Amino acid sequence: MSVIVPLNIMAQDAIELLLDAAFGPDRHGRTAYLIRDGMPWLPQLSFGIEDEEGKLVGSLQSWPVALTHQDGSQTPLVMVGPVAVAPALQGTGHGRAMMDAVVTAARAQRSDPLMMIGDPEYYGRFWGFSAEGTGDWDCPGPFEPRRLLALSVDGRPVGGKGMLTPRLTVQA
Ligand SMILES: CC(C)(COP(=O)(O)OP(=O)(O)OC[C@H]1O[C@@H](n2cnc3c(N)ncnc32)[C@H](O)[C@@H]1OP(=O)(O)O)[C@@H](O)C(=O)NCCC(=O)NCCS
C-alpha cells in the first residue's frame, strides 16, 4: 500500500525525476517557478507518496511567496504546487490525498492563505480554491486569470492588489 509521508524524508533527486515525468523537463520556465524563484520549499507543508517499494510516486511542495504591493510591502502567501503524481498512477486518488494533507496541515497551523496556479475544476471542486479574490493579482510571467487560485485557511479574506513574488523575509 502507498503511504503519505513528509516530503523532506525523500531524496531531492527523486522529487526532480517525478516532476520531470509529470510535467516534462522544460517545466522550469513556467510562471509558477518565477513567483517562487530562489525560495526554499516549506517542509511542514510539503508531502510525498511512497509506494510499497519505497519509491516516490507523488509530490506536493509548498513555498513562501507574497503579494508585493506598489509601496513594496508584502502580504505573505503560501504557494502550493507543483502537485505531481507518477503518470501510471494518475486518477487513483494520490493527488487528492496530498491536497487533503496540505489543506489540513495549513488549517492546523493557521498558515498564511494558500495560492496556486491550477485548474479550478479540480482545486475548486474538492478544496474550495477560487479565483474570486485574485482578480487584482499579477504574475511575473504569462498566466490565465481563471487559473490563479487562492484559499483562506483561517477565515481571513484573500484579496488585495499587487505582484506575486518570492517573499523577502522567511520565518523558520
Ligand atoms: C493533476 C494531478 C495532480 C491530479 O492527481 P491524481 O492523483 O491524478 O487525481 P485524483 O485521483 O486525486 O483525482 C481524480 C479526480 O479528479 C479529477 N481531476 C484530476 N485532474 C483534474 C484536472 N486537472 N481538472 C479537473 N479534474 C481533474 C478526475 O477527473 C477525477 O474525478 P472523478 O473522481 O470524478 O473521476 C495529477 O493527475 C498529475 O500529476 N497530473 C500531471 C501534472 C499536473 O498537471 N499537475 C497539476 C498542476 S500543479
The ligand as an ORCA input file, in Angstrom:
! r2SCAN-3c Opt
* xyz 0 1
  C      -3.398     16.753    -11.561
  C      -2.935     15.615    -10.663
  C      -2.051     16.157     -9.530
  C      -4.215     15.002    -10.031
  O      -3.875     13.927     -9.187
  P      -4.489     12.468     -9.448
  O      -3.992     11.592     -8.371
  O      -4.196     12.078    -10.858
  O      -6.068     12.714     -9.353
  P      -7.043     12.189     -8.198
  O      -7.130     10.691     -8.341
  O      -6.635     12.729     -6.899
  O      -8.422     12.875     -8.582
  C      -9.203     12.286     -9.534
  C     -10.446     13.132     -9.792
  O     -10.048     14.482    -10.074
  C     -10.348     14.797    -11.410
  N      -9.227     15.559    -11.968
  C      -7.904     15.231    -11.955
  N      -7.197     16.202    -12.550
  C      -8.073     17.148    -12.943
  C      -7.946     18.385    -13.627
  N      -6.750     18.864    -13.996
  N      -9.079     19.092    -13.880
  C     -10.294     18.636    -13.497
  N     -10.475     17.459    -12.849
  C      -9.372     16.737    -12.572
  C     -10.504     13.468    -12.121
  O     -11.348     13.592    -13.242
  C     -11.143     12.622    -11.043
  O     -12.509     12.931    -10.889
  P     -13.582     11.772    -10.561
  O     -13.197     11.247     -9.206
  O     -14.901     12.452    -10.602
  O     -13.390     10.733    -11.626
  C      -2.173     14.518    -11.443
  O      -3.038     13.936    -12.420
  C      -0.898     14.984    -12.153
  O       0.188     14.873    -11.597
  N      -1.005     15.491    -13.404
  C       0.146     15.965    -14.156
  C       0.768     17.187    -13.533
  C      -0.253     18.307    -13.300
  O      -0.937     18.741    -14.217
  N      -0.324     18.794    -12.030
  C      -1.262     19.807    -11.618
  C      -0.782     21.228    -11.778
  S       0.077     21.841    -10.349
*
